[in-house]
């Protein structure tokens, strides 16, 4: 099955889950990083649930950059040991400002757009992200520099992008256990986590995380446990929707009602970090969605 078809099927599944959330069932939604279910094997479920539904339905125009101060972008793609890919971005003359997303244009500011096989799949704010919506075989990965107002940065009329063709290796899903993840006590003082969620001026919501006392490591994600190192999991109404390596993310859609958004600390190898009392290291906020 092709990557595009797999993403389409998953997007339809995600849509049906969001629709169901208007009733009595548990709700689910979409985000720009990670997978949809908890556990060591969870990240394989992230096929297309990142779609930035509002952003890629309109033509936002372009912003021409000139001279030595024009921004540049480069990328590196690696296979994640748990399946999917990790994308690492490097820029020059470019500042990612999540709080300014969908606001007015400021020269040299903006965020990133990720394209897979020519199709835009997400808006993101961190220089390292996980994307699980790929299958075995060659995949074209492209990162585009976007202005705050979603205009595409160009130079000489050409979009400022970085592209790579990556051979996604085969992955045996049976290698990882399903079910509740194991836990490990955080060594030393437990880190402090916080989260706020605000409506995006254009579409969806932006989640902003505060973290003190823990190292976020995209390079070692799905690798061996290193004390005090790991990544974050983002959940909506108890349903995991993202693996996060940074402190901001865009959530394209949330179900109506009082929505619980949770951020939690995990080890490199996807175990739950707990404090000395055995309680998960997390932060929760409630968003009223109309």
Secondary structure, 3 states (H helix, E strand, C coil): CCHHHHHHHHHHHHHHHHHHCCCCCCCCCECCCCCCCCCCCHHHHCCCCCCCCCHHHCCCCEEECCHHHCCEEEEEEEECCCCCEEEEEEEECCEECHHHCCCCCCCCEEEEEEEECCEEEEEECCCEEEECCCCCEEEEEEEEEECCCCCEEEECCEECEEEEEEEECCCCHHHCCCCCCCEEECCCCCCEEEEEEEECCCCCEEEEEEEECCEECCCCCCCCCCCCEEEEEEEECCEEEEEECCCEEEECECCCEEEEEEEEEEECCCCEEECCCCCECEEEEEEEEC
